[in-house]
Amino acid sequence: MDEFESDIQSFIIRVWVEDHSQAAGKGTWRGQITHVSNSQFRYLKNLDEIGDFISPYLEEMGVKPGMRRRIRRWLKSLIGRG
């Protein structure tokens, strides 16, 4: 593995909807995030948990903790597009 690849973190994020309610027209979304290289995972109940899960890996790479807020906004914008 070259030096560039050692600075890459990969995650798989899966999301799904549970409890479809015909009356309300909404369901509750759930998810799971997995860190690819070490297979650690966490089940998700909200978008903030994505940032909570990946932030230690990003900090290890030198990303400042203040970036966490921007990362959350970015993740929310991605989910909002779908």
C-alpha positions in Angstrom: 0.0 0.0 0.0 1.5 3.4 -0.9 1.5 6.4 1.3 -1.6 8.0 -0.4 -3.7 4.9 0.2 -2.8 4.9 3.9 -4.6 8.2 4.2 -7.9 6.9 2.9 -10.8 5.8 5.0 -13.7 3.9 3.4 -17.2 3.4 4.9 -20.3 1.7 3.7 -23.6 3.4 4.7 -26.9 1.6 4.3 -30.2 3.2 5.0 -33.8 1.9 4.9 -37.2 2.8 6.0 -39.1 1.0 8.8 -42.7 1.2 10.0 -44.4 2.6 7.0 -47.5 4.3 8.3 -50.2 4.7 5.6 -52.0 7.3 7.8 -49.0 9.5 8.3 -47.3 8.8 4.9 -44.0 8.5 6.7 -41.7 5.9 8.0 -38.8 5.8 10.4 -35.4 5.6 8.7 -32.7 3.4 10.0 -29.2 2.7 8.9 -25.9 1.0 9.4 -22.4 2.3 8.9 -19.4 0.0 8.5 -15.7 0.9 8.4 -14.4 -1.1 5.5 -10.8 -1.9 6.7 -11.6 -3.0 10.3 -15.3 -4.1 9.8 -16.5 -2.1 12.9 -20.1 -1.1 12.5 -22.9 0.8 14.2 -26.6 0.9 13.6 -28.0 4.4 13.0 -31.1 6.2 14.2 -30.2 9.6 12.9 -27.8 11.4 10.6 -25.7 12.8 13.4 -24.5 9.3 14.3 -22.8 9.1 10.9 -20.5 12.0 11.8 -20.0 10.6 15.3 -18.8 7.3 13.8 -16.4 8.6 11.2 -15.0 11.6 13.1 -12.4 9.6 15.1 -11.0 8.2 11.9 -10.9 11.7 10.3 -9.2 13.1 13.4 -6.6 10.3 13.2 -5.9 11.6 9.6 -5.4 15.1 10.9 -8.9 16.6 10.2 -9.7 19.2 12.9 -12.7 18.6 15.1 -14.3 21.8 13.9 -14.8 20.1 10.5 -17.3 17.8 12.1 -20.1 20.3 11.7 -19.3 20.8 8.0 -19.2 17.1 7.5 -22.7 16.7 9.1 -24.1 19.4 6.8 -22.5 17.7 3.8 -24.0 14.3 4.8 -27.4 15.8 5.4 -27.3 17.4 1.9 -26.5 14.1 0.3 -29.4 12.4 2.1 -31.7 15.2 1.2 -31.1 14.8 -2.6 -32.4 11.2 -2.6 
